[in-house]
Structures are given as C-alpha cells and as structure tokens.
C-alpha cells in the first residue's frame, strides 16, 4: 500500500492533511495517535469506505483512489471495525459461510450446486477449527462472549484470504487474557498477509508491529521502529505531555 499526500476534509474540519506512507508486503504496521488524530478516517480511505479530498492511494502498484470498497476486497483487502460487524441472530457457521461465499464468483447465486455447499462447509470448518470455535458453530453469534465475537469477525475477514488486513482496535473491549490470546492468534498469521492495525494499547502495538506510524491532528508526526518511537520527542510530547 502506498499513500501519497492524502487529505480529507469534512466541511471546515480537516481530518487528515497531506499524509504519505508506504507499507511493504508482509509488514506489520501499527498506526497510533490520540483520539481524533485521524486514524479511523485513514482506514476508511484505505478501504474505500470514503474517498480522499486530495492525494492518491495505490495497492500492489494499482491506483485505487476511486475504486469502491467491494472491488478492493477482490483485490486482496479485508478489514475489521471498532464496532463488531456481524449478523448476530444467525449461527457462527452461517456467518463464516456467508463471508466465504461473498468472495466467490457465484456469490450472488440463490441456488448453489451441492459441491458448492460442500466446499463452503469444508472451508468454514477449517477456519473455525483453526480458531477453536468449531464446537460453537451452531450457536447464534449474539450468544457468544464478546471475545469470541471478535474472533468470529477476524475469521470472517480472513475468509477472503486477504493480502492486506486492516484491524481497527482489535483488542478493544477484551479482557487482558482475551487480548493476549487475540494478539497471539494475529501473530500466527503468515507473512503472506500484510497487517495494518490501529491500537491504543501500546503493549499490543509493540508486541505486533515492525513499524509504527504516529498521527496527531491529522498529520504524520513520526514513523519508525519501537525504539525510535519511544525516543521521539514529538511523540513523548503528544502522549505524555512532556516538553
């Protein structure tokens, strides 16, 4: 992903201003900053949920600035959200099967062949088995714990086999133990999936990220490794109020 001079305005509010960054294949990138820094707005631009007021975005060498979000999914992007985005009154298995079907050529087909149903079932089982949720496959999502719902959301994002996965505050609302388990699972993802995460918990950030980008008032104020960010004067001023 390459972002070139991206800005976003909402009327008189400048949410992002001249943001540029490059995320390499296989990288683990964290985007941090105080509330209102523009982090989620930047994710919305990455995913195509909104379009920039200025600047360009490139994915795998292709200009995607004006490409809609559903087409970005088929180019290899997936995302989770701060607020869970699940179908709460149906089963875990059906949520995952629908996520898999959405990536298939026959995704709009009302009637599928028996082989298609078997293929969806097998792939869904593989994902749920890997995340220890197969035994809960027939439970309605709304009956799961919040941590389990977070796992289901990530499984659904992984169903598209993304090359670039965006995680928006993935440990928000989780207990310390649930957060540690979630981070462990994320770290087990292969490097064929590039990971970009927004996160407020700095232990999570430092445990996951190769590179960290710091946003403040819609601008990039620092970028670097864990040690570089910890030692950056501007970052310490923003987060710790030091002068």
Buried (B, 14 or more C-beta within 10 A) or exposed (E): BBBBEBBBBEEEEBBBBBBEBEBEEEBBBBBBBEEEBBBBBBBBBBBBBBEBBEBBBBBBEEEBBEBEBEEBBEBBBBBBBBEBEBBEEBBBBBBBBBBBBBBBEEEEEEEBEEEBEEBBBEBBBEBBEEBEBBEBBEBBBEEBEEBBBBBBBBBBBBBBEBBBBBBBBBBBBBEEEBBBBBBEBBEEBEEEBBBBBBBBBBEBBBBBBBBBBBBBBBBBBBBBEBEEBEEBEEBBEBBEEEE
